[in-house]
């Protein structure tokens, strides 16, 4: 009997959880538009509001500070704006500074022109170089507007957790705004919007086992908000026009609640990841694990097999029945050098394999994965 496939690519997307599917199917049967005032519309609006409360609870935020979007990329593009509003007043943002290991939805710069964007260096573990950030902020031209800094809470490739509190201190001292990509962190490590940190974060439903096509912006407060990216009917209190997707948001809310209630399961995932890395080192002694000396997400491992290109290894694993990534899955079929490894000063041309686990990953699956890894690694001399 053929072995079932092993899914080890939760950072690309987590399998849809049954609770999300059930919530979505329930709302799909409702006919109303959430902006309609009749009974049918109010019932759907109640489900959207319920999802908003659950997403807010996941990060200890106020529901009124959650703005739903079509996903993390739209949320990032909305937040990375040179124009913010405080009531009826416009607030100019003079320059965008982002860490060199950010996701492409941030490195694209959002709505900033190229001459108003600067990359922040990172160290060999992929952590923000606080000295370089301070120097950039010290040199910032305040006459051009406030500085904006974008730093992810945890990296999508290495899983390395950034020193967000330290970054926040520097940004606040410079009178700037801090934007946090919480896509990979949400549901895997605690996030508290009531403590010093990012002014805004953005989330994605499908990384937590919810549906694709649903995301959110979460703000610390409502005093200052970016100029809307999408204008029109004024949904989401005017911050994001367009009829909401109630079914997707119901699924998002369901997995946000499950993630909050099941945060302790990440300890089991972390133990499994650590055991897997020990087995990797035993099976392939020259394997290089990136970011291993830093705090990381409990589910992520990013490693290279010297002399074997990551893309080649990824194909070999797929043929053996294992789904994993060569870097991040951020564009359609795109394969190329990892900008994260390059920023860390590592061999970006060879690339690395990303294994990302989930609560459903089993000991037996990891045993099979390591066995397959050893077999593939033994063929390296034939692949170069």
Beta strands, then each sheet from edge to edge (+ up, - down):
strand 1: 6-7
strand 2: 66-69
strand 3: 83-86
strand 4: 89-99
strand 5: 117-120
strand 6: 146-150
strand 7: 177-181
strand 8: 200-204
strand 9: 215-219
strand 10: 225-226
strand 11: 288-289
strand 12: 300-304
strand 13: 322-323
strand 14: 353-356
sheet 1: 1+ 13+
sheet 2: 2+ 9- 8+ 7+ 6+ 4+ 3- 10+
sheet 3: 2+ 9- 8+ 7+ 6+ 4+ 5+
sheet 4: 11+ 12- 14+
end
